[in-house]
Amino acid sequence: MTETQDHIAEIDNSWISLATTFVSEPEIFDEVLTATKSTDLAHDFSLVEVQAIGKLFHMVSIEQAARLLGELPDGQAVEIIENIDSWRSAEILNQLESPLRVRLISALTEELSKEITSNMPAEEAEEIAEKVSWPDFSAGALMSSSHLKMKAKDTVSNTIAYLEKEQESAADSDVQYLYTTSDSGALVGVVRIRDLLFSSKNTLLETIMIANTISVSAEDPLEELSELFDRYSYLGVPVTAKDGELLGVVKRQTVSEALASREANTFLKASGIVGGDELRSMPLALRSRRRLSWLSINIVLNAIAACVIASFEDTLSTVIALAVFLPVISDMSGCSGSQALAVSLRELTMGIIRPGEVLRVCFSELKMGIINGAVLGSLIALVTWIWKGNAYLGLVVGGALAVNTVVAVLIGGSLPLILKKLNKDPALASGPILTTVTDTVGFFLVLSLASFFIEYLR
Amino acid sequence: MTETQDHIAEIDNSWISLATTFVSEPEIFDEVLTATKSTDLAHDFSLVEVQAIGKLFHMVSIEQAARLLGELPDGQAVEIIENIDSWRSAEILNQLESPLRVRLISALTEELSKEITSNMPAEEAEEIAEKVSWPDFSAGALMSSSHLKMKAKDTVSNTIAYLEKEQESAADSDVQYLYTTSDSGALVGVVRIRDLLFSSKNTLLETIMIANTISVSAEDPLEELSELFDRYSYLGVPVTAKDGELLGVVKRQTVSEALASREANTFLKASGIVGGDELRSMPLALRSRRRLSWLSINIVLNAIAACVIASFEDTLSTVIALAVFLPVISDMSGCSGSQALAVSLRELTMGIIRPGEVLRVCFSELKMGIINGAVLGSLIALVTWIWKGNAYLGLVVGGALAVNTVVAVLIGGSLPLILKKLNKDPALASGPILTTVTDTVGFFLVLSLASFFIEYLR
């Protein structure tokens, strides 16, 4: 309750009394919300039982609830929606801007999202259903539908009347453009609002609009949008359906936010956090189930590598020192592989490599693997020789690490490209596959080499 | 040469002939550059020897070189600068917008950045030196100095004359505001450019400016800037020194880009890629040295864990099956720990936890660790029992994994907070420390438990 509390020192710090104040004095609520940083809000909310927050969202006005929800990180907002009655959630979500609304609804369980949309006006529900169906991070999923549009055949005076009527709802969004459509609703041009000021009342929009305006398709992925905003200084770009119908507008700001959020997602997924952001305020059972879903795949994959060790128990019992090096080889190869993996994921995002260029990446990583493998292998061979006084043991362990380093960087480098080509999520699947392969190959290398040289290792 | 090539099908595909065309026909260059996606450009450049690209940057005009550089990812741009003569780099960098220029110069070796700035006009060099000194991702590092400013005592007609003169240089940046300063250069207000149109020529700016405008300090970190742009719909915010002097303007777009770039950095560092983006086009020696610098720390840390195993060789030789489980325990604990680590890094970024709240995180992870530890431990105990027909062995392995899962999530969850509090980079250091602790404790747990129950394990 740190910052929020400071701003409202006059009331005591129990959450419900705070909530009650909000309800009875909406001006204080707005003032507090404006003065509170959204990270402080997120922090304070994370300290309170989510059920209590759910109650608060029933007590404040719909507008206030929507504003509050918009300030919070998505994960937290979803959690709160799950603790509000669905008819209320429907009202609150109706107040939100489209990309946020679609994002939140997509993150809900199918059951809950159906329940909520069934409480919305049919038209809204249909619109949402359509938008939720766009692929993640596509123009369709990111577009806002609160844009201004008129028919190209409309006059300037009609348009100004329309703008005056829309004034209120458009006040927040720094609107500078208005889109013109044909009678069938297809996008035909864009009008700078300031140009309306210099035109006579009877001018048709089509005479002052910029025709052949740049637009994107609803299926276009985030990379395309990012490219476009890099190249042009537009604040928003219209989104059209295949038949040219104007569906919405993607804003520059939305695209930038989506890029940051996708980077964060990559990190989370590569670390084994599945199903979106995990917040510690979420129910323990849900968090535990999600983490276990990834861990249980890993434990099965681990068993594969363990079987290799088990099949060499004779060699191990003859040269027990080998047991010391198995985890070292597993860990070091994993590290080398994860470096190559991170570089590939990053180069894929930047467009520097393409999913088809597996050979190019392999060639580059091969050279790297040979150098790093030689360095790491020699290092561990030397340590082993000095420690155990047996040069052959050093050779076996060092040789296995050297070769396995090459294997690790080749797999780590190429796996993200292959998965991407297969339309699988490289961030999520690469890590576990990489570990399994490097462990299995690494254990096999060191133990089969040891079996071969067993005479010299006793 | 994919896309670029398509756009200039009339010339052959050798890089130098392309470059020569650029030099002799600057209009084609501009056309090609506009038609080429920046990711395609980055991809094509990554296929060419960087020395050849260096030559190209000597052949095209300074403006063209600057434009080209601005389209590329930072890592690639830095690499190219390293292959251009420093006097030429100085000229090209002089053409770039301030945040990009500062970012690129910061990423160079100190030697090279000194050499380049020594080729710049003294005033420019000084300005850059000052900006490079701001902490990464602070308002000072992210601000642009191409803003418009006038004295508050200036008249509207003087201002319009100034704007006309600046027209050319400001054409690109969608400028809508002009900042007003006192005679000493301190920020006093902001003027909407469109308001100039409605004021009489002799009006002083101070009568139409918005006084007490919101500004940030040059030291303010990225989080503060992100907060500010979340709260207000400004496109830019003025940056001031401690004494109120107007230093520059941070743009909304720059802040969004910085957020995405910081997320990407977190992932790279957590994966062992140090020293910024690694591109496969960079010199092999540099890439290998950087990767080895992280790997060599890991190999030393690995040796600590290996020593634990070595000290239990007697137990191991009695129950050789234990060797099968050591890597499994190491890997599974590592996975559990990295999940907790990712959640903490993410919650830190979102502001949901603060560096001081170690206990709160530990309490939350303790519950998670007990549940997941019990599940994973039971699973592996059962498998071991069935496989080896020895319930005690199952108990030893399962018990060790269960306890070590708790240790792993506690360390993984709290380490980023502790490192942040100590002003260390949590993304970079957390992983290796986590692995070492979980391996050491894990090996000790399973082997000391086995020694204790050795009678039942034979």
Boltz contact constraints between the chains, C-beta under 6 A:
constraints:
  - contact:
      token1: [A, 37]
      token2: [B, 227]
      max_distance: 6.0
  - contact:
      token1: [A, 38]
      token2: [B, 230]
      max_distance: 6.0
  - contact:
      token1: [A, 39]
      token2: [B, 351]
      max_distance: 6.0
  - contact:
      token1: [A, 42]
      token2: [B, 351]
      max_distance: 6.0
  - contact:
      token1: [A, 42]
      token2: [B, 352]
      max_distance: 6.0
  - contact:
      token1: [A, 43]
      token2: [B, 351]
      max_distance: 6.0
  - contact:
      token1: [A, 43]
      token2: [B, 352]
      max_distance: 6.0
  - contact:
      token1: [A, 46]
      token2: [B, 352]
      max_distance: 6.0
  - contact:
      token1: [A, 73]
      token2: [B, 350]
      max_distance: 6.0
  - contact:
      token1: [A, 174]
      token2: [B, 233]
      max_distance: 6.0
  - contact:
      token1: [A, 227]
      token2: [B, 37]
      max_distance: 6.0
  - contact:
      token1: [A, 230]
      token2: [B, 38]
      max_distance: 6.0
  - contact:
      token1: [A, 233]
      token2: [B, 174]
      max_distance: 6.0
  - contact:
      token1: [A, 256]
      token2: [B, 256]
      max_distance: 6.0
  - contact:
      token1: [A, 259]
      token2: [B, 260]
      max_distance: 6.0
  - contact:
      token1: [A, 260]
      token2: [B, 259]
      max_distance: 6.0
  - contact:
      token1: [A, 260]
      token2: [B, 260]
      max_distance: 6.0
  - contact:
      token1: [A, 260]
      token2: [B, 263]
      max_distance: 6.0
  - contact:
      token1: [A, 263]
      token2: [B, 260]
      max_distance: 6.0
  - contact:
      token1: [A, 263]
      token2: [B, 263]
      max_distance: 6.0
  - contact:
      token1: [A, 263]
      token2: [B, 264]
      max_distance: 6.0
  - contact:
      token1: [A, 264]
      token2: [B, 263]
      max_distance: 6.0
  - contact:
      token1: [A, 266]
      token2: [B, 267]
      max_distance: 6.0
  - contact:
      token1: [A, 267]
      token2: [B, 266]
      max_distance: 6.0
  - contact:
      token1: [A, 267]
      token2: [B, 267]
      max_distance: 6.0
  - contact:
      token1: [A, 268]
      token2: [B, 342]
      max_distance: 6.0
  - contact:
      token1: [A, 271]
      token2: [B, 338]
      max_distance: 6.0
  - contact:
      token1: [A, 271]
      token2: [B, 342]
      max_distance: 6.0
  - contact:
      token1: [A, 272]
      token2: [B, 335]
      max_distance: 6.0
  - contact:
      token1: [A, 272]
      token2: [B, 339]
      max_distance: 6.0
  - contact:
      token1: [A, 273]
      token2: [B, 339]
      max_distance: 6.0
  - contact:
      token1: [A, 273]
      token2: [B, 342]
      max_distance: 6.0
  - contact:
      token1: [A, 278]
      token2: [B, 343]
      max_distance: 6.0
  - contact:
      token1: [A, 280]
      token2: [B, 364]
      max_distance: 6.0
  - contact:
      token1: [A, 284]
      token2: [B, 367]
      max_distance: 6.0
  - contact:
      token1: [A, 288]
      token2: [B, 368]
      max_distance: 6.0
  - contact:
      token1: [A, 288]
      token2: [B, 371]
      max_distance: 6.0
  - contact:
      token1: [A, 288]
      token2: [B, 372]
      max_distance: 6.0
  - contact:
      token1: [A, 291]
      token2: [B, 339]
      max_distance: 6.0
  - contact:
      token1: [A, 292]
      token2: [B, 372]
      max_distance: 6.0
  - contact:
      token1: [A, 292]
      token2: [B, 375]
      max_distance: 6.0
  - contact:
      token1: [A, 295]
      token2: [B, 335]
      max_distance: 6.0
  - contact:
      token1: [A, 298]
      token2: [B, 335]
      max_distance: 6.0
  - contact:
      token1: [A, 299]
      token2: [B, 332]
      max_distance: 6.0
  - contact:
      token1: [A, 302]
      token2: [B, 328]
      max_distance: 6.0
  - contact:
      token1: [A, 302]
      token2: [B, 331]
      max_distance: 6.0
  - contact:
      token1: [A, 306]
      token2: [B, 324]
      max_distance: 6.0
  - contact:
      token1: [A, 306]
      token2: [B, 328]
      max_distance: 6.0
  - contact:
      token1: [A, 309]
      token2: [B, 324]
      max_distance: 6.0
  - contact:
      token1: [A, 310]
      token2: [B, 324]
      max_distance: 6.0
  - contact:
      token1: [A, 313]
      token2: [B, 320]
      max_distance: 6.0
  - contact:
      token1: [A, 316]
      token2: [B, 320]
      max_distance: 6.0
  - contact:
      token1: [A, 316]
      token2: [B, 323]
      max_distance: 6.0
  - contact:
      token1: [A, 317]
      token2: [B, 320]
      max_distance: 6.0
  - contact:
      token1: [A, 320]
      token2: [B, 313]
      max_distance: 6.0
  - contact:
      token1: [A, 320]
      token2: [B, 316]
      max_distance: 6.0
  - contact:
      token1: [A, 320]
      token2: [B, 317]
      max_distance: 6.0
  - contact:
      token1: [A, 323]
      token2: [B, 316]
      max_distance: 6.0
  - contact:
      token1: [A, 323]
      token2: [B, 323]
      max_distance: 6.0
  - contact:
      token1: [A, 324]
      token2: [B, 306]
      max_distance: 6.0
  - contact:
      token1: [A, 324]
      token2: [B, 309]
      max_distance: 6.0
  - contact:
      token1: [A, 324]
      token2: [B, 310]
      max_distance: 6.0
  - contact:
      token1: [A, 326]
      token2: [B, 327]
      max_distance: 6.0
  - contact:
      token1: [A, 327]
      token2: [B, 326]
      max_distance: 6.0
  - contact:
      token1: [A, 327]
      token2: [B, 327]
      max_distance: 6.0
  - contact:
      token1: [A, 327]
      token2: [B, 330]
      max_distance: 6.0
  - contact:
      token1: [A, 328]
      token2: [B, 302]
      max_distance: 6.0
  - contact:
      token1: [A, 328]
      token2: [B, 306]
      max_distance: 6.0
  - contact:
      token1: [A, 330]
      token2: [B, 327]
      max_distance: 6.0
  - contact:
      token1: [A, 331]
      token2: [B, 302]
      max_distance: 6.0
  - contact:
      token1: [A, 332]
      token2: [B, 299]
      max_distance: 6.0
  - contact:
      token1: [A, 335]
      token2: [B, 272]
      max_distance: 6.0
  - contact:
      token1: [A, 335]
      token2: [B, 295]
      max_distance: 6.0
  - contact:
      token1: [A, 335]
      token2: [B, 298]
      max_distance: 6.0
  - contact:
      token1: [A, 338]
      token2: [B, 271]
      max_distance: 6.0
  - contact:
      token1: [A, 339]
      token2: [B, 272]
      max_distance: 6.0
  - contact:
      token1: [A, 339]
      token2: [B, 273]
      max_distance: 6.0
  - contact:
      token1: [A, 339]
      token2: [B, 291]
      max_distance: 6.0
  - contact:
      token1: [A, 342]
      token2: [B, 268]
      max_distance: 6.0
  - contact:
      token1: [A, 342]
      token2: [B, 271]
      max_distance: 6.0
  - contact:
      token1: [A, 342]
      token2: [B, 273]
      max_distance: 6.0
  - contact:
      token1: [A, 343]
      token2: [B, 278]
      max_distance: 6.0
  - contact:
      token1: [A, 350]
      token2: [B, 73]
      max_distance: 6.0
  - contact:
      token1: [A, 351]
      token2: [B, 39]
      max_distance: 6.0
  - contact:
      token1: [A, 351]
      token2: [B, 42]
      max_distance: 6.0
  - contact:
      token1: [A, 351]
      token2: [B, 43]
      max_distance: 6.0
  - contact:
      token1: [A, 352]
      token2: [B, 42]
      max_distance: 6.0
  - contact:
      token1: [A, 352]
      token2: [B, 43]
      max_distance: 6.0
  - contact:
      token1: [A, 352]
      token2: [B, 46]
      max_distance: 6.0
  - contact:
      token1: [A, 364]
      token2: [B, 280]
      max_distance: 6.0
  - contact:
      token1: [A, 367]
      token2: [B, 284]
      max_distance: 6.0
  - contact:
      token1: [A, 368]
      token2: [B, 288]
      max_distance: 6.0
  - contact:
      token1: [A, 371]
      token2: [B, 288]
      max_distance: 6.0
  - contact:
      token1: [A, 372]
      token2: [B, 288]
      max_distance: 6.0
  - contact:
      token1: [A, 372]
      token2: [B, 292]
      max_distance: 6.0
  - contact:
      token1: [A, 375]
      token2: [B, 292]
      max_distance: 6.0
